[in-house]
Amino acid sequence: MTAVDGGTEVQEELTQTQGLMAGKRGIVFGVANERSLAWYCSKALYEQGAELAFTYQGEALEKRIMPLAAKVKSPFVEMCDLGKDDQIDAVFQKLEKTWDSIDFIIHAVAFAHKEDLEGHFVDTSRAGFALALDVSAYTLTAVTKRALPLMKKGGTVTTLTYYGAEKVVPHYNVMGVAKAALEASVMYLASDLGEKNIRVNAISAGPVKTLAAMGIAGFRDMLKFVESKAPLKRNVEAAEVGKTALYLASDLSSGVTGETIHVDCGYSILGM
C-alpha cells in the first residue's frame, strides 16, 4: 500500500549522464506521481546513470506511473501491494529474470487511515495502529529481505522518514510511531547486513508540498512555521531530498550506514 497523490501531466525533460550511478541498477517503491519524493529520488539517480525498476500499488496508479517510467527508460514496472508477501515475492522473482543483480533500493512507502491522523493519538484503533506499522515500517524489512539474493556485491537501501518520529508533531499521530519503528528498523538492518556490504540509511525530509502531505490537517501552517524558524529560513525542496538519496545510494557515502540524515533546512537542530 502506498499513500496516493493526485496526478498531473509529466512535462519535464530528463538527461542521463555517465555519472555517479553509471552501471548501477535498483528498484524504487512508492512513486505515486511526479510530485512525490520517490520520483525526485528516481530522477536524481537516473540523471547520474542509474537504471531503475518501479512498482505501483494497484491499477488506479498504473496510468500515473507508466509515463514516469517511460521518461527514465525503465525496463521493469510491476504492480505490487507491499502488504502482501506473495506479491513481493512475485515482483522479485520477475525482477531476477530482468536483471541478474541490483545495487540499491529506494523505499518511500507509508500509509495510515485519515481518521488516525486526526484528533488524539490515544484514540488510535488497534487495526489502524497495525496497518500503519505494517505498511510504513515493516515493508522496509520485507523488501530488503527479498532483495538480498540480488545484492550479490553489496548495495544500499534508503528509506524516507520524518521528524515526527522523534518529536510530537500535531496531526502526525500514529504515523510518528510508525516512522520511529522505521528508523529503528534502519539501524537493525544496517547491523544485520553490514557484513554483506549492504548499507541501510534513512532521509528525514522536512515538510514538502507533495499532494499526499497536503492532505494532513494544518499542513500549510506547518510549512509557514518551519520557514520562519528553520536556520535556512525556508522549506526544503523535493530536489534536495533527491540529491541526498543519490548521495546515499552512491559510493560517496561508502562509510555511512544505520543513519537518519535530516534534510530539513536545519529545523531539527532547534530546541525552541
N, C-alpha and C positions, 0 to 999 in steps of 0.2 A: 504494500500500500504506500502511496506517496501523497503528499499534500498537493492538491490540484490548483493550478493557477489558470487564469484565462489566457486565451491565445490571441496573438496578433500576427500580422504578416512579417515574414522574415525578409529583410531587405539588405542587410549588411553584406559586404564582400570580405572574404577571408583569404589570406595568402599564407601558404605553408613555406617554411624555410628549413634548411638543414641545420637546425638549431640544437638546443639542449636535449631535446627528446627524439632526435633522429634515430630511427631504428627501434624505438620503443612502442609497445602496444599495451593497451589497457581497456578496462570496461568501466563505464560510468552508470551509476544507479541514481535516479532521481531527477533527471531533466524533465521539466514539465512544460516549459515554453522558453522563448528566447530571453525572458527576463529573469529566469531562475538562476540562482548562484551556480548550480551544477553546469549550466550552459556556459557561464563565464569561465568556469574552470576548464571546461572542454575546449573552448576557443583558445585559451592561453596555451594549453597542451598541444593542440593541433598546429597552431601557428609556429611552434617550435619543433615541428616534425613528427609528432606522435600520431599513431594510428589508433582510432577509437571505435569501441563497440558500445552499444546502448541497450538498455531495457526500458520498458514502459509498463505501467500497471495494468491497463485494460484498453479495450477498443476505443473508448472515448478519447484517450490520449494519443492514439496512433496518428491521427491526422496532424497533430502538432509536432510530433517527434520526427516523422519521416522527412519533412523539408529541412529540418535542422541536421539530421544525419546525412542527408544528401550534400549539404554545404561543406561537410568535412569528409566527404567521400567514405563514409563508414561502410564496411563490408558486412556488418552484423547488427541487426536491430530486431530484438525479440520481445514479445510480451512476457512479463513475469510479475506475479504478485508475490512480493517478498514475505508475505505472511504464510506462504505455503511452501513447505520444504520440497515437495515433489516438483514444483515449478522452478525452484532454484537449481535443483539437481539437473533438470532438463536443459536449462539455459547453459550451464557449464559443460554438459555433455555435447551440446551443439557448438559451443564456442571452441572446444577442443578439436572439433572437426574443421574449424575455420583457421585457427592458429595453433601451433604446437606449444606455444608458451605466451605468457603475458608478463608485463613488468609493473603494472600499477592498477589500483582500484580507486575510484572516487565514489564515496558513499555520501549521498545527500538526501537522505530519506527520513521523514518524520511525519507523524500524524497523531492527533488527539481529537476526540469529539469536541465540537464547538461548545457544548454545554459544560465541559470540563475545563474550559479556558475562561469561564465567566464565574462571577461570584467568588466563593471561598474555596480554597484547596481542600479544606476539611470535608466538603460535600462531594468530593470525587467518588464516583461509584467504583466498586470492585472491578466491574467489567471495563470501565473506562481507564482505570489505572493499568490493568493488564494489557489492554490494547496499546496504550501509549508507550509502555515499556517494551513491548514486543516489537512494534514497528520502528520506534525511534532509537532503540538501543540494541536489542538482540539481533536485529537484521545485520548489523555490522559483523558480528561473530559468525552468523550463518553464511554470509557471502565469502568472508575471509577463509573459512574452513574449506569451502568448495574450491577456492582459488589455489590452494596450496599445491596441488599436483601440477598446476600450470606455471607456478613461480619457481621454475627449476634453477634459476641462477639468483634467486632473491627477488626483491621488489619492494614496492611501497603501497601502503594503504592509508588513505586520507579521508577523514570524515568531517562533517560540519556540525558545530555546536554553537552555543550562545551563552552569554554571561549569566542568564537566568539559572544556569546550573550551579553557580557559585553564590549568588545573592538573590534575594527575593525581588522579582520584577512583577509589577501588577499585571494581572490577566495572563501570566505565563503558567502559573499553577502546576498541573501535573506534567506539563512539558518540561518544566525546570527540573523536576525529579527525574524524568526520563533522560534528559541531557546530562545530568550528573552521573547516571548509570552508564551513559555512553562514554563519558570522559574516563570513568574508572575502567571500562572495558578496553579503552585505548591503552592504558598502562599495562593491564594484564596481558593483552595480546602482544604488546611490544616485548614484554618479558618472555612470553612463550616462544616468540618467533624470531628473536634476535639471532639465535644460533643458526637460523636458516637464512640470515642476511635479509630479512624482511623487516622493514621499518614501518611503524604504525604511529600516526600523529593526527591531531585534530586542529581545525581552524575555528576559533571562536570569533565569528564575524559580528561586528556591530549591526544595528538595525539598518536594513537596506530596503528600498522600495520595490520589493517583489510583490506580485499580486496576492500571493498567499499571505505575506506578512501584513498587507493592508487590511486583511480580514480580522486582525487582532484588535480588540477594543482599545481605543486610545492610542493607536499606533502613530498617528500624526503628531500627537502631543509628545510621544516618546522621541520622535525624530527631532522636534524643536528643542527638547530638553537636552538631548545628547549634543546637539550642535552648539548649544550655548555653554555647556560645561566641559566638553572634551578639550584636551590641551591643544589639538589642532583646529578647534573652533569650526568643525564641520562634521558631517556624517561621512562614513566610509563609502566608497564607490564599489559596485559589484566587480568591476575590472580589477580592483586591488585585491579582492578575495581570490580572483582567478590567478593573479600573479603569485600569490602565496601558495596556492595549490601547485603551480608549476615548480616553485622552489622546493616544495616538499617531495614532489614526485621525481625530481631531477637529482643528479649527483651533487649539486650544490649543497644539499642538506645531508650528505652521506653520514655525518656523525650525529644526526638528530633522530631520536625515536622516543615514543612514550610522552610526547609533549603536547600541550594545548597552547597554540600560538594565538594571541589576541590580535585581531586586525580590526581595530575599532577607534582609530584616531586617538588612542590613549585613554579612552573613557574609563577603562577597567583599573587604572592605577589610582584613581581618586578615592579618597576616604569620605569626603563630603563635597 
